[in-house]
Amino acid sequence: MQDTENTNNTNEWVNWIEEAVDKEHLKFYEYEDFNNIQHIGTEAFGNVYRANWKNSGKLVALKSFISLNNLTMKEIVREVF
């Protein structure tokens, strides 16, 4: 039962993020929108990179996540808002 509950909660967070992107509350960018990507650290949920955003040349932070489970999805939402 625990795995099913965790999967349902994860799906709920994924749906929330997808809806926020669809309604343009969050912007979605493709990996190709960035260059000069350099690994700068590792945290509990994944890796952190610095990169230049091609459209503006601005320096940004990118994150890649080890797994997208319920805890990771909650962390993504917490960091965004």
C-alpha positions in Angstrom: 0.0 0.0 0.0 2.9 2.4 0.8 4.3 2.2 -2.8 0.8 2.8 -4.4 0.3 5.8 -2.1 3.8 7.2 -2.9 3.2 6.8 -6.6 -0.2 8.5 -6.4 1.3 11.4 -4.5 4.2 11.7 -7.0 1.7 11.7 -9.9 -0.3 14.5 -8.1 2.9 16.6 -7.9 3.8 15.9 -11.5 0.3 16.9 -12.6 0.5 20.1 -10.5 3.8 21.0 -12.2 2.5 20.2 -15.7 -0.6 22.3 -15.1 1.5 25.2 -13.9 3.6 25.0 -17.1 0.4 24.7 -19.3 -1.1 27.8 -17.6 2.3 29.6 -18.0 2.8 30.0 -14.2 6.1 28.2 -14.8 8.3 28.4 -17.9 9.7 25.2 -19.5 13.1 25.4 -21.2 14.8 22.8 -23.4 18.4 21.7 -22.5 19.4 23.1 -25.9 18.5 26.6 -24.6 21.7 26.6 -22.5 25.4 26.4 -23.2 28.7 26.4 -21.2 27.2 23.9 -18.7 29.5 23.2 -15.8 28.9 20.9 -12.8 29.2 22.9 -9.6 27.8 20.7 -6.9 25.8 17.8 -5.7 22.9 17.9 -3.3 20.5 15.4 -1.8 18.2 15.4 -4.8 20.7 15.6 -7.6 23.3 17.7 -9.3 23.6 21.4 -9.7 25.1 23.1 -12.8 25.9 26.6 -13.9 25.1 27.5 -17.5 24.6 30.4 -19.8 21.1 31.0 -21.1 21.6 31.3 -24.9 18.9 33.9 -25.5 20.2 36.4 -23.0 23.7 35.3 -22.0 22.6 35.3 -18.3 24.2 32.9 -15.9 21.7 30.5 -14.4 21.6 27.4 -12.2 20.3 24.2 -13.6 19.4 21.1 -11.5 19.1 17.5 -12.5 17.3 15.1 -10.3 18.4 11.6 -9.3 14.8 10.3 -9.2 11.4 11.8 -9.4 9.7 10.3 -6.3 7.2 12.0 -4.0 10.0 13.6 -1.8 11.8 15.0 -4.8 8.6 16.4 -6.4 7.8 18.2 -3.1 11.3 19.7 -3.0 10.9 21.0 -6.6 7.6 22.7 -5.7 9.1 24.0 -2.5 12.1 25.6 -4.3 9.9 27.1 -7.0 7.6 28.8 -4.6 
